[in-house]
Amino acid sequence: MHLEELINVLKKRREVLAITQEHLAELSGVGLRTIKALESGKSNPTFETLSKLADVMGMELKLEVKILRA
């Protein structure tokens, strides 16, 4: 999944749970500015930030690393 798709999934989940950006910031410990920048596509979040947001919303992130050989 690409970052843009992941952000859309997180945003939709937040909306389904009826959590405001402000409340998500409080619950996750992620700054409100960071959440707003993330949802508007103006930020490249760390895995830690994404994980905190997903955790608060009952989601789990998994990092998959593929090694491509020539």
N, C-alpha and C positions, 0 to 999 in steps of 0.2 A: 504494500500500500504506500502510495506517495504521501509526502507530508501534507499537501493540500487536502487530500482525501481524509487523512487522519484528523486534521483540524476540523473539517466539516462534521465528522462523526462525533467528535468531542462536543462541538457546539450544539448539534442536534440533541445529543444526550442531555446536555445542560438544560436545553429548552423543554424537553420532554419531562424532566424532573422539576420543572418550574423553579430553577435556581437562577437568581440574577447573577450577573458578573460580579457584583459587589459581594454577594453572599458566598460565591465560589472562592473569591479571593480570601475572605475571612476563614472559610473552612479548610482551604488548602495551604494557606501560608504563602501563596503566590500573589505578587502585587497586582492590583487592579490594572495598572498601566500595562503590565505584561500580558494579562488576559485580553485586554482590549486590542493590543497590538497583534497578538497571536490570532485572534478571531478575525481581524481585518486583513490578515496576510502580510503584515508589516514587520514580522518578527520571525526569527529562526530559533525556536525554543530548544532548550537542552532536553535530553532524555529524562533527567531528574524532574524538570518542570512538567513535562507531559505526564510522567508517572504520578506526580502529586495530584494533578487534576483528574486523571483517570481513576485513581484510588478513591477520591472523595465521591466520585459518581458511580462507584461500584463496578468499575471496569478494570481490566488488566492489560498491561502492555507487554509485549514480548518482542525482544530484539532478535532478529534473524540476520546472521552474517553469512554471506555466500562468498566463497573464494573462487574466483574464475581463473583458470589457467589457460595460457595461450597455446 
